[in-house]
Amino acid sequence: MHESFTIRVVRKFLDSRLSFILILLALAVGAVALQVTPREEEPQIVVPVVDVFVSFPGHSAKDVEALVSSRMEKILSQIDGAQYIYSRSFPGQSIVTVRFYVGEDRERSLVKVRKWLDQNADRIPSGVAGIVVKPIETDDVPIVTLTLTSPRYDDYTLRRMAEVVVDRLQAVKDVGITPIVGGRPRQLLIRMVSERMAGFNVTPLDIERALKGANVNLDAGSFSREDREIRVEAGRFLSSREEVAGIVVGLTNNRPVYLKDVAEVADGPGEYASYVRFSPGPAWSHKKEEGAAGQWVGRETSERDFNAESLPAVTMAVAKQKGANNVTVARDILSKMEEIKKEVLPADVDIAITRNYGVTANDKVNELVEGLMVGIVVVIALLTLGLGFTESLVVAVAVPCVFGLTLLVNYLLGFSINRITLFALTVSLGLLVDDPIVDVENIHRHFDREGRATKDIVLEAVNEVRPPLIAATLAVIISFLPLFFLTEEMHHYLRPMAVNVPVTMLMSMVVSFTITPWLSYHAMRSRYRKPERMMAPKRSDSHDATLTLSYRIFHRLLEPLLTRKIAAAGFLFLVSIAFLGSLLLVGTRRVQPKQLPFDNKDELLLVVDMESGTSLERTDAAVRDFECYLRTVPEATDFESYVGTASPVDFNGLSRKYFLRQAPNKADIRVNLIHKTERTTSSHALALRLRDDLTAIAGRNGTKLKIVELPAGPPVLSTVVAAVYGRPDQSYDELIRAARIVKARMRLEPGIVDLDDTVEEDQGKVVFEVNKEKAALNGVTTEDLARTIRMELEGTPAGAIELPGERSPLQMVLWMPRGERSGGDDLTRIFVRGRTGNLVPISELGAWHKTIQDKTIFHRSLEPVVFVTAETAGRPPVETILDIRADQMSPEELLATEKSGHNAIPRPLKERTMIKKGGGIPWAVPEGIRVHWWHEGEMRLTVNAFRDLGIGFIGALAGIYILLVYQTGSFGLPFVMMLAIPLMVIGVMPGYWLLNQFGERVIGSYANPMFFSTPAMIGMIALSGIVTRNSIIIIDFVHLLLARGRSLNQALVESCAVRLRPILLTSGAAMLGAFPIAMDTVFAGLAWSLIFGLFASTLFSLFVIPVAYGLIYGGKSGHCVPEQLTAPVSETSASYNRQKREAD
């Protein structure tokens, strides 16, 4: 007798102790993999990005664009693997960004950029002062930020302390770059006094030359004497403030003029270029997890922590090295920090933990593990009710075994343990038990029918469900393959799920053929106490399914549909109407699609932008107004203000280049919140609640405010991005005017918030135009004039001195006191030296003219572009963009309309559908202007993701069909089996509509709906394989019953009755296993799709599948039974299975 390979495997494990060894091995490797696999909150998306900074001093933004940026773009666009090229052209500087395809190697990408720059060095224009190449690495994002603050010490002293702390933190294993944000650095300030310089006949350039000339130490060579080589060193570096003050900078009446005679030399803090403050919030005293943000290092909270004013602070942003574990590195950093605080810092200096991604990563992993454990308990409880306690334990053993083997594969493939990995395992929980459930249920049924427990009966029971079990498992695996079709960022973001779910299902099938039969036999045989030889086999009819309650119910409900074709056709017609009605929920916008929902984080970022040219002090005053309000937010544990400098960057800020926000008119406020388990609302709901108040504060201070929430998935430039392009012959000013039209239309669209663009406001500028003739007659060069003016205003580094005990050289900086550089009148007192040695006022060598600062010119893919950006509140970006685009028309058409302009009222959202789009506010851009909405922003990810999933879904359906054709040998029958797939829509879409009828769906003046997101779409695609399993199980058993001589109608009814229990158990397990995910803000959509889809599809498939089968095959000969089952067989299952094995 020939046995299939799978049955031989089952027999081998059933007759040996290999199953027990496999259980121990799976548990052991799973435990090891769980401990050694790195943990992080989100999977890392490898997108190599390289910034090339080019200095081209003295040139306008247009010159920089034409001579530097455009050339560099053409050079770098030829690099293999480069996907997008961006550039920003400022006056005197260009930043060209090369973004490579997702998954390209980082180091190779950087090497390619440097190689191309070296090869094309001759094409770089003369006048370029320097080129700096900087890779943008995700590992440069600080995982821990520690903020030093004190009511006693100022920012200068705190920075000095931070430098000592950072030096010691570098000794911690796997610690990366650790910049210090905030605080004035120690400098040797040389404040030149114009009256003294004029009196002593000294110019700023004289002082600079004297300082650089005196601060020299050179290896001068060597000489030989008495057969010895003696080295010679000439000069000596300056080493003290007194020594610098005593340098001779000139001669007057044959007497030396010392630096201290014409300038004030001070060793101390530099001038304020930024302000950084720390303030505990109302929730500072809330209990938090050890090491989490919002607590002190080394001490408990006390009454003195709560101040009416924010305290000066500096922040140490500690990154990790590539490949290091977030959790362990963060833990080591805090442990070392406690030691440093005791040894180095004064008692009245506090260290606040303001970020700890190690804790958040571990918290997310532990949270999902707990959810997974809850899911396991719930599934076991369900199986206990449906099968019995012993049977449920057999299935329960399969869960850790499958997870153990899956975690091992996950580790070997190089994945970390992150939220996507654990979501994949949680989704798999309800699926992996399907195979063991079908095995155990059928073994249990065969034991009951035969009245005994033998290994042969186990083999027969397993063999009976083997073909549909393999087919159903492969169908589920195929249904997850569309995740591999995703491109760009979403492919790498969801790759752990794309790999782990199929791996889990394969391991589940392995366990169901190796562990489950062996364990079922040994766990259940004790019920059958009589010796096997004493038990007479029972006939199959002794266990009559027709006597069961389920059979009577199905007989009453199905019999009218199976015997009357009109009733069957009417029933299927009503189901089709329900399917179309469910789709209409999307068309009428009752169910709204979105890329990813908002996450529930423990932090918010307020990005504040004043008008260009706003002073640091004015920006600081506006930020203090925000701080006063934030002290009233009960969920805030603390907040840090960064004025004039960028805050420690996060992953979102790295993508949006927030680290370039280094200007007096820019500020960040980072707000930490209490843990989400202690809040009644999500961070997104909190942002909606605060938005109106914060917007009002921004309005009265004349600031632009963005409330930035950390995205759930890959970061983008903004949620809504309109890219405005033009023809090559159109100027950048024309693009700016067109962008203002787009911005005006977006401002009228409901749900649009945080509207902004990449066009700076006009900033005043004064230009000193040199009279070349006068300058030449006085022997003064334009370079001397420019350097002198810059030294007076910006300050000029004049070298450094080395002080004993200092870890870094002390910079000498030349500049004028602030009171002498506050306007053009002050600058007229500046002198330069003429040819004859006399001092010449610069006012005699030129004139000051007022103008406007050049605006930054942006490029994308070698084309000039202006970006208009916005966020959405209460609406999905897709619908918002579709409505705005629907109103766009040509300039000629716009002239013929009446309803346009800033005072137009948009059509209410309730009246808009996917067919009747638009707000009824027509708008147009000039001829030749193009507005693209999907080049950047969330729309790009949404279009790509849903397109890729759609293509993958078609591929999955084709794969399932081919699998079923192979399984059934029929081209038509697979279509009947796949009827369960559209049935899931009847549950999913109405389910989402129902969810939006409950909960906190309006917050303040903003809607807060639950969106149909990419995870929800993934859930629907996954259902295509899951629900097909039910059809396979039903129809396979119909064929078995037909082969045993049942009539078609009897076989259809009995099949539904007999297979009801395994169908309900497998579907119920999948639904209950998904419930822990339903609590997550991001992947809840996947869970609800599984829950609603399984509920509807399971319910309808028990009727639609048999009715459709009877309607199609009722009048055909053989009723589409496979040929190998049509031969006469015995009534006993043992005889049948033996013949079936022989046929195999």
Secondary structure by P-SEA (a helix, b strand, c coil): ccccaaaaaaaaaaacaaaaaaaaaaaaaaaaaacccccccccccbbbbbbbbbbbccccaaaaaaccaaaaaaaaaacccccbbbbbbcccbbbbbbbccccccaaaaaaaaaaaaaaacccccccccbbbbbbbcccccccbbbbbbcccccaaaaaaaaaaaaaaacccccccbbbbcccccccccccccaaaaaaacccaaaaaaaaaaaaccccccccccccbbbbbbcccccccaaaaaaccccccccccccccccbbbbcccccccbbbbbbbccccccccccccccccccccccccccccbbbbbbbbbbbbcccccaaaaaaaaaaaaaaaaaccccccbbbbbcccaaaaaaaaaaaaaaaaaaaaaaaaaaaaacccaaaaaaaaaaaaaaaaaaaaaaaaacccccaaaaaaaaaaccccaaaaaaaaaaaaaaaaaaccccaaaaaaaaaaaaaaaaaaaaaaaaaaccccccccaaaaaacccccaaaaaaaaaaaaaaccaaaaaaaacccccccccccccccccccccccccaaaaaaaaccaaaaacaaaaaaaaaaaaaaaaaaaaaaaaccccccccccccccbbbbbbbccccccaaaaaaaaaaaaaaaaacccccbbbbbccccccccaaaaaaccccccccccbbbbbbbcccccccccaaaaaaaaaaaaaaaaaaabbbbbbccccccccccccbbbbbbbcccccaaaaaaaaaaaaaaaaacccccccccccccbbbbbbbccaaaaaaaacccaaaaaaaaaaaccbbbcbbbbcccccbbbbbbbbccccccccccccccbbbbccccccccccccbbbbbbbcccbbbbcccccbbbbbbccccccaaaaaaaaaaacccaaaaaaccccccccccccccccccccccccccccccccbbbbcccccaaaaaaaaaaaaaaaaaaaaaaaaaaaaaacccccaaaaaaccccccccccaaaaaaaaaccccccccccccccccaaaaaaaaaaaaaaaaaaaaaaaaaaaaaaacccaaaaaaaaaaaaaaaaaaaaaaaaaaaccccccccaaaaaaaaaaaaaaaaaaaacaaaaaaaaaccccccccccccccccccccaaaaaaaaaaac
